[in-house]
């Protein structure tokens, strides 16, 4: 059975992946197609750490979740704060969900291998 912190983290990661796909494929604010280098940056700096965060939430590994948060922090903050109000402010919501998942997992019991005890 999944804990609340796992569900919060998975939701945040899924939201971030969805927003990144919208940014690359269906950007409502621009009709200009993104270049290959921009798509690569979105994949490497947003989608890959989101998948890492979702995986870390599923296996209850705090170290991987912290690594994903640090990896996501600069681009999520930039996209979330660059212009207010836009749909991209949801990047902050997704980042906050992942951070909340990490903070909530701190108060759960831990096994000796860095994973949250079941």
C-alpha positions as CSV (number, residue, x, y, z in Angstrom):
1,X,0.0,0.0,0.0
2,X,1.3,3.4,-0.9
3,X,1.7,6.1,1.7
4,X,0.5,9.7,1.4
5,X,4.0,11.0,0.8
6,X,4.4,8.6,-2.1
7,X,1.1,9.7,-3.8
8,X,2.1,13.3,-3.4
9,X,5.5,12.8,-5.0
10,X,4.0,10.7,-7.8
11,X,1.4,13.3,-8.5
12,X,4.0,16.1,-8.6
13,X,6.3,14.1,-10.9
14,X,3.3,13.3,-13.2
15,X,2.3,16.9,-13.3
16,X,5.8,18.0,-14.1
17,X,6.1,15.5,-17.0
18,X,2.7,16.5,-18.4
19,X,3.7,20.2,-18.2
20,X,7.0,19.5,-20.0
21,X,5.2,17.6,-22.8
22,X,2.8,20.5,-23.2
23,X,5.8,22.9,-23.3
24,X,7.5,20.9,-26.0
25,X,4.5,19.9,-28.1
26,X,1.5,22.1,-27.5
27,X,2.9,25.5,-26.1
28,X,-0.2,27.7,-25.9
29,X,1.9,30.9,-25.7
30,X,4.0,30.4,-28.8
31,X,3.5,29.0,-32.3
32,X,7.2,28.7,-32.9
33,X,8.4,25.1,-32.9
34,X,11.2,24.4,-30.4
35,X,14.6,23.6,-31.6
36,X,16.2,20.2,-31.1
37,X,18.6,21.6,-28.5
38,X,15.7,23.1,-26.5
39,X,13.8,19.8,-26.6
40,X,17.0,18.1,-25.4
41,X,17.3,20.5,-22.5
42,X,13.6,20.0,-21.5
43,X,14.1,16.2,-21.5
44,X,17.4,16.2,-19.6
45,X,16.5,19.0,-17.1
46,X,12.8,18.3,-16.5
47,X,11.6,15.0,-17.7
48,X,14.5,12.7,-16.6
49,X,14.6,14.0,-13.0
50,X,10.8,13.8,-12.8
51,X,10.9,10.1,-13.8
52,X,13.7,9.8,-11.2
53,X,11.5,11.4,-8.6
54,X,8.5,9.2,-9.4
55,X,10.8,6.1,-9.2
56,X,12.3,7.3,-5.9
57,X,8.8,7.7,-4.5
58,X,7.8,4.3,-5.6
59,X,10.8,2.5,-4.0
60,X,10.8,4.9,-1.0
61,X,14.4,6.1,-1.5
62,X,15.1,9.5,0.1
63,X,18.5,10.0,-1.5
64,X,17.2,9.6,-5.0
65,X,14.3,11.9,-4.2
66,X,16.7,14.6,-2.9
67,X,18.9,14.3,-6.0
68,X,15.8,14.7,-8.2
69,X,14.7,17.8,-6.2
70,X,18.2,19.4,-6.6
71,X,18.2,18.5,-10.3
72,X,14.7,20.0,-10.9
73,X,15.2,23.1,-8.8
74,X,16.7,25.7,-11.2
75,X,14.5,25.0,-14.2
76,X,11.3,24.6,-12.3
77,X,11.9,27.8,-10.4
78,X,12.7,29.7,-13.6
79,X,9.7,28.4,-15.5
80,X,7.4,28.8,-12.5
81,X,8.4,32.4,-11.7
82,X,9.4,33.9,-15.1
83,X,5.9,35.3,-15.8
84,X,3.0,35.3,-13.5
85,X,0.1,34.3,-14.1
86,X,0.6,31.6,-16.7
87,X,0.0,27.9,-16.9
88,X,3.8,27.5,-16.3
89,X,3.3,28.5,-12.7
90,X,2.2,24.9,-12.2
91,X,5.9,24.0,-12.3
92,X,6.1,25.5,-8.8
93,X,3.1,23.4,-7.7
94,X,4.7,20.2,-9.0
95,X,8.1,21.1,-7.4
96,X,6.3,21.8,-4.1
97,X,4.5,18.5,-4.3
98,X,7.8,16.6,-4.7
99,X,9.5,18.6,-1.9
100,X,6.5,18.0,0.4
101,X,6.8,14.3,-0.4
102,X,10.4,14.4,0.6
103,X,9.7,16.3,3.8
104,X,6.8,14.0,4.7
105,X,9.0,11.0,4.2
106,X,11.5,12.3,6.7
107,X,9.0,11.7,9.5
108,X,8.4,8.1,8.4
109,X,10.5,5.2,9.9
110,X,13.6,4.3,7.9
111,X,15.4,1.0,7.3
112,X,19.2,0.9,7.4
113,X,19.6,1.2,3.6
114,X,18.2,4.8,3.2
115,X,14.7,3.5,2.2
116,X,11.6,4.2,4.1
117,X,10.6,1.2,6.2
118,X,7.4,-0.6,5.1
